[in-house]
Every structure is written in C-alpha cells, then in structure tokens.
C-alpha cells in the first residue's frame, strides 16, 4: 500500500485476520488552543496553514453528519461488537467536532466567516440526505472516513510534513489522526455488513467525495486568503506553489495514491491497510502523561 502503512496483512487474511486498534473515546483534552498560536502556524506558510485550517472548518458539521448517517442503521445491528464500536465511533466523532469548534473560534477572531461556511455545509448535507437513499449517505460517510484515514496514515509517517508546525495544533491533528485510525472500519462495516450496500454504491460515493472534498477545501482557502489581505498576484503565486506541493511527484498526495486506490478493489477492507505508523507510541506516551501535546510530539518524532 505504500510507505504510509505498515503490518499489511496478506490479501487472503481478510478483515477478521487484520490487527485492529481498540476504539477509545478520549475527552476533556487540553491542546492549549487559546494560547498565542501564530496565524500561519505551519512554518509561516499561508498555503499549508490554510489547507489544514480549511479542513478544520469542515469537521464540526461533517462529524455530525457522519454520526447521523451511521445512526440510521443502529437498530439493525445485531453484532454486539459492532454495536459497541458504533457507540465509541459516535463518541469520538462528537469529541472531534467539539475540539475543532474550539480551534475554529481562532479563525473567527481572524475574520474568517466560519459561521457562513458551517451554514453552507449544513444546507448541502441536509440536501444530500433529502435526495439520496440512506445507503448512499452511509457510503459517503465510509468514503470520507477512508480519506481521513489516508491523511492520518500519511501526515504522521512523513515527519517533514509537520516538522515546522506549532506543537499544539500538531498535537490536535495527531490525536484526531489516532482516533480516525481506531474507528476507520466502523462506517465501512455498517455499510457492508448491515446496510448490505452494493459495490457500485460504495465506489460511486467515493468518486463523489474525492471531487467534493478538495473543492470545498479550496473554496474555503480562497476565502481565507482574501481575509488575509493578499493581492490577486500574491494569491496566484501561492496557489501555483501550493498545488505543486500537493500534487508533485513525492508531494503530499501522490505517495498515498495506492492506499486511496485500494478502496476500489472489490475485496477491500480498511484493516487490510494495516496499522498507523507509530500508533502505539502515541498511546504509550499519552497513557504515561495524559498530555496530548507530549503524545503528539512523540508521534511526530517517531515518523520516518
């Protein structure tokens, strides 16, 4: 699957044979988000910073949507293990939304119209639920969970990507990544085992998410650059440089293409992609210190 994953099971092992992480909801974590965090907290780079900021703007409403789409099938789940996983998934996603809301309040103070962004997201997602069958919105959730798992696998495997990030925000994303890895199969299992969705449903919604997620992220970034006061020439230069960083050979996205493409294999299951690199290191340090920033630093230091 590429360098971003490890402990890859054989194709014949199946999901049952793949090592899973326990899903552990963690609450009341303090990332120090009310502190003196620089505006461009990722190496002073506006494009890289605003990429992560824009994704954060999508998370609170997105997490609520994912919870709702999985909850649609709660009454049909007969497997007690999966039922407990769904409960823990919903608790984790709820915590993610709360922490990213706190983070997004920083963006509001910078002039970013977070409320308008979230209202637009709410309308779009409500519209999807009004026109699509529940299996399709659940498939959308499973696809989005695959995308976030890919980011979790990759961002903390390649140490250089977040080397210059503010430790507090890096820790927030490290915690989010750890929990995304823990529950990365939940929506997929509900989709395939409970909703009995077809391969076509799974794949068509992945194609949809693959187009709409970067589109929304880039539109939010465009708004942020205007709020930041950059001229159109400056913005054009940032886009050219930033998109090259994203899509060049060896950039942010191409190395994880095999992991992404695996979703389109008929026999795919999320745990066939193996574990997150150095997941155990984050859990170990957090268990010793109860400090998510120390755990985030440890996970980052363990990257390749």
C-alpha positions in Angstrom: 0.0 0.0 0.0 3.0 2.3 0.0 5.2 3.7 2.7 2.5 5.3 4.8 1.2 2.0 6.2 2.7 -1.0 8.0 1.8 -4.5 9.1 -0.1 -5.1 5.9 -1.9 -8.5 6.0 -1.9 -10.8 3.1 -4.8 -10.5 0.6 -6.3 -13.8 1.9 -6.3 -12.8 5.6 -9.5 -10.8 5.4 -10.7 -8.2 7.9 -11.1 -10.7 10.7 -7.4 -11.5 10.5 -6.1 -8.0 10.4 -5.0 -6.4 13.7 -7.4 -3.8 14.9 -6.9 -1.0 17.4 -9.4 -0.6 20.2 -11.7 2.4 19.8 -11.1 4.6 22.9 -13.0 7.9 23.2 -10.8 10.5 24.9 -12.5 13.5 26.5 -11.5 16.8 28.1 -8.2 17.1 26.3 -6.4 20.4 26.5 -4.4 21.4 23.5 -3.8 25.0 24.6 -5.7 26.3 21.6 -6.5 29.6 23.5 -2.8 30.4 23.6 -0.6 32.6 21.4 -0.7 30.4 18.3 0.8 32.2 15.2 -1.6 33.0 12.4 0.5 30.9 10.0 1.3 28.1 12.4 2.7 25.7 9.8 6.2 27.0 9.2 4.9 30.5 8.5 3.5 29.2 5.2 0.0 30.6 4.4 -1.0 27.9 1.9 0.0 25.0 4.1 -1.6 26.5 7.2 -4.8 27.4 5.5 -5.1 24.0 4.0 -5.4 22.5 7.4 -7.5 25.4 8.7 -9.9 24.9 5.9 -10.3 21.2 6.6 -10.9 22.1 10.3 -13.8 24.3 9.2 -15.4 21.3 7.5 -15.0 18.9 10.5 -17.7 20.0 13.0 -20.7 19.8 10.7 -19.1 16.8 8.9 -18.7 14.9 12.1 -22.3 15.5 13.0 -23.3 14.2 9.6 -21.2 11.1 9.9 -22.8 10.3 13.2 -26.3 10.7 11.8 -25.6 8.5 8.8 -24.2 5.7 10.9 -27.0 6.1 13.4 -29.6 5.4 10.6 -28.6 1.7 10.9 -28.2 1.4 14.7 -31.5 -0.5 15.1 -30.4 -3.1 12.5 -27.1 -4.0 14.1 -27.2 -7.4 15.8 -23.5 -7.9 16.3 -22.7 -6.7 19.9 -19.0 -5.9 19.0 -20.0 -3.8 16.0 -22.8 -2.1 18.1 -20.2 -1.1 20.8 -17.8 0.1 18.0 -20.6 2.3 16.7 -21.2 3.8 20.1 -17.5 4.5 20.5 -17.2 5.9 17.0 -20.0 8.4 17.7 -18.4 9.5 20.9 -15.0 10.0 19.2 -16.6 11.9 16.3 -18.5 14.1 18.8 -15.3 15.0 20.6 -13.6 15.8 17.3 -16.4 18.2 16.4 -16.1 20.0 19.8 -12.3 20.4 19.7 -12.3 21.6 16.1 -15.1 24.1 17.0 -12.7 25.5 19.6 -9.9 25.7 17.0 -12.3 27.3 14.6 -13.1 30.1 17.1 -9.5 31.2 16.5 -10.3 31.5 12.8 -13.4 33.6 13.6 -11.2 36.0 15.5 -9.0 36.3 12.4 -12.0 37.4 10.3 -12.8 34.0 8.7 -16.6 33.6 8.3 -16.7 30.2 9.9 -20.5 30.6 10.6 -21.3 31.1 6.9 -19.1 28.1 6.0 -20.8 25.9 8.5 -24.3 27.0 7.5 -23.5 26.3 3.9 -22.2 22.8 4.9 -25.4 22.2 6.9 -27.6 23.1 3.9 -25.6 20.9 1.5 -25.6 17.9 3.7 -29.2 18.3 4.5 -30.0 18.5 0.8 -28.0 15.2 0.2 -30.0 13.4 2.9 -33.2 14.7 1.3 -32.4 13.3 -2.1 -30.2 10.3 -1.6 -31.1 6.9 -0.2 -29.7 6.2 3.3 -27.3 3.6 1.8 -25.7 6.3 -0.3 -25.2 8.8 2.6 -23.7 6.0 4.6 -21.4 5.2 1.7 -20.5 8.8 1.6 -19.5 8.6 5.3 -17.4 5.4 4.7 -15.7 7.1 1.8 -14.9 10.2 3.9 -13.6 8.0 6.7 -11.3 6.3 4.2 -10.0 9.8 3.1 -9.3 10.9 6.7 -7.6 7.5 7.5 -5.3 8.1 4.5 -4.4 11.5 5.8 -3.8 10.1 9.3 -1.5 7.3 7.9 0.5 9.7 5.8 0.8 13.0 7.7 2.4 11.4 10.7 4.5 8.9 8.8 6.4 11.6 6.9 7.9 13.7 9.7 8.9 16.5 7.4 5.3 17.4 6.6 4.5 18.8 10.0 8.1 19.4 11.2 7.6 23.2 11.4 4.1 23.1 12.8 3.1 24.7 16.1 3.2 21.7 18.6 -0.3 22.5 19.9 -2.0 22.3 16.6 0.1 19.4 15.5 -0.9 17.6 18.7 -4.6 18.3 17.9 -4.2 16.7 14.5 -2.2 13.8 15.9 -5.0 13.0 18.4 -7.6 13.3 15.6 -5.4 11.0 13.4 -5.0 8.4 16.1 -8.8 8.2 16.7 -9.5 8.2 12.9 -7.3 5.1 12.6 -9.0 3.4 15.6 -12.5 3.7 14.1 -11.6 3.7 10.4 -13.6 0.5 9.7 -16.8 1.3 11.6 -18.8 3.1 8.9 -17.5 0.6 6.3 -18.6 -2.4 8.4 -22.1 -0.9 8.9 -22.2 -0.2 5.1 -21.2 -3.7 4.0 -22.5 -5.9 6.8 -25.7 -4.1 7.9 -26.8 -1.9 5.0 -25.6 -4.5 2.5 -24.7 -1.8 0.1 -23.5 -2.8 -3.4 -20.0 -2.3 -4.7 -21.4 0.3 -7.1 -22.8 2.4 -4.2 -19.5 2.2 -2.3 -17.5 3.3 -5.4 -19.7 6.0 -6.8 -19.8 7.8 -3.4 -16.0 7.5 -3.1 -15.7 9.2 -6.5 -18.1 11.9 -5.3 -16.2 12.5 -2.1 -12.9 12.5 -4.0 -14.2 15.5 -6.0 -16.2 17.4 -3.5 -13.8 17.3 -0.5 -10.9 19.1 -2.2 -13.3 21.5 -3.9 -14.9 22.7 -0.6 -11.4 22.9 1.0 -10.0 25.0 -1.8 -13.1 27.3 -1.8 -12.6 27.9 1.9 -8.9 28.6 1.4 -9.8 31.2 -1.3 -12.0 33.0 1.2 -9.2 32.8 3.8 -6.6 34.3 1.5 -8.9 37.2 0.8 -9.5 37.7 4.5 -5.7 37.7 5.0 -5.4 40.6 2.6 -3.3 39.0 -0.1 -3.4 40.6 -3.5 -4.5 38.6 -6.5 -0.9 38.3 -7.7 0.2 37.0 -4.3 -2.8 34.6 -4.2 -1.9 33.3 -7.7 1.6 32.7 -6.7 0.6 30.8 -3.5 -1.8 28.6 -5.5 0.8 27.7 -8.0 3.4 26.9 -5.4 0.9 25.2 -3.1 -0.7 23.0 -5.7 2.7 21.8 -6.9 3.5 20.9 -3.2 0.2 19.0 -3.1 0.4 17.1 -6.4 4.0 16.9 -7.5 5.8 13.5 -7.5 6.7 12.9 -3.9 4.3 15.6 -2.8 1.5 15.4 -0.3 -0.9 13.2 -2.2 0.8 11.1 -4.9 2.6 8.8 -2.4 -0.7 7.8 -0.8 -2.4 7.1 -4.2 -2.1 3.3 -3.8 -3.8 3.5 -0.4 -6.5 5.6 -1.8 -7.0 3.3 -4.9 -7.3 0.2 -2.7 -10.8 1.3 -1.8 -11.9 0.4 -5.3 -10.8 -3.2 -5.0 -13.9 -5.5 -4.6 -12.4 -7.3 -1.6 -11.1 -4.2 0.2 -11.5 -3.7 3.9 -10.0 -0.8 5.9 -7.9 -3.0 8.2 -6.2 -4.6 5.2 -4.3 -1.3 5.0 -2.6 -2.2 8.3 -1.9 0.0 11.3 -0.9 3.6 11.6 2.9 4.0 11.8 3.9 4.5 15.5 0.3 4.5 16.8 1.5 2.6 19.8 4.0 5.3 20.6 1.2 7.9 20.9 -0.9 5.6 23.1 2.1 4.8 25.3 3.1 8.5 25.9 -0.5 9.6 26.4 -1.0 6.8 28.9 2.0 7.9 30.8 1.4 11.6 30.8 -2.2 12.2 30.0 -0.8 15.1 27.9 -1.9 15.1 24.3 0.8 17.6 23.3 3.5 15.3 24.7 1.9 12.4 22.9 1.7 14.4 19.7 5.4 15.3 19.9 6.3 11.7 20.4 4.2 10.5 17.5 5.8 13.2 15.3 9.3 12.2 16.4 8.7 8.6 15.6 7.9 9.4 11.9 10.2 8.4 9.1 
